[in-house]
């Protein structure tokens, strides 16, 4: 039993726990949902296709499940965070 306790103790820090600093990081390519249609048509050099952009906005408006928790689209976007959030956390931890 003593060996088990020694092993557990070797995995723990000794002393008082404290926060040494707080960092922050943001994805380099985030964009607000309400701005996405304008962004998309700008980066694809399609701003002249006004009727298509309006149709795209209407699709987003008519499919609110794309913005709601628990819906398929939301779950897909949320699954991406599993990969990216730890990377952002590491980046924030490394910044002074």
N, C-alpha and C positions, 0 to 999 in steps of 0.2 A: 504494500500500500504506500509505503514511503516513496518508492520510485515513481509512482503515478503522480503523487503530489509534487515531487521535484520537477517532473516533466511539465505539469500544469503551471507551476510557478515560473519555469523558464520561458513560457510563452506569454507571460504578462509583463507589463511595464512596472517598474518600481517607482514609487513617489506619487506626488500629487499630479492629477491630470489638469491640464490647462490648454487654453487656445492660444497658439503662438501667433496667429495672424488670420486674416480673412482675405481671400482673393476672389476675383470674379472673372468670368469668361463668357463670351457670347459666340454663338455660331457665326462664322464669317459670312454666311449667306442667308440669314433669316429675313423674312418679309411678312408684313402683316397681311392677313387674309383679305381684308378689304382693299388693299393696294395691289393684290396679285394680278388681276386682269390688266391694269395699266402697265405694271412691270413686265408681264409676259409679252404683251404686244410691243413694248419698247425694245426689249432685248432681241426679239425676233424680227425687228425692222418691219413690223406690220401695222404701225399706227394708222396707216391710211385705210385700213379695213375696219372702219367705224362700226358698220352693221354687224360684223363678226364679233367685234369686241363686246358690243351690247348683248349679243346672243350669249356669249360666254358669261357675262355678268348675270344674265337671266337664268342660265343653267345653275350657277352657284346659288342664286336666290331661291330657285324652285327645288333645290336639293339640300335642305338644311341639315340632312343627316351627315353631310360632309363636315359639318362643324360641331356635331353633338357627340358627347361621350357615349361610348358603347355601340356606336353604329359602325358598320364595316369600314368606311373611309377613315374615321377617327382611329379605329384600332390599327389600321395599317400605318398611319402616321406615327402613332404612339409606339409601335413596334420598332420604328427607326430610332427612337430615343434610346432604346436599350444599347445600341452601339455607340451613339454619340455623346450621351450624358457622361459616362465615365471619362471619355476623352476631354470633355470640357472641364470636368472636375479636376483632372490631373493638371490641365493647363492653368486653371485658377490657383491650384495649390503651389504651382511653381513660380507664380508671379509674386513680386514683393508687395 
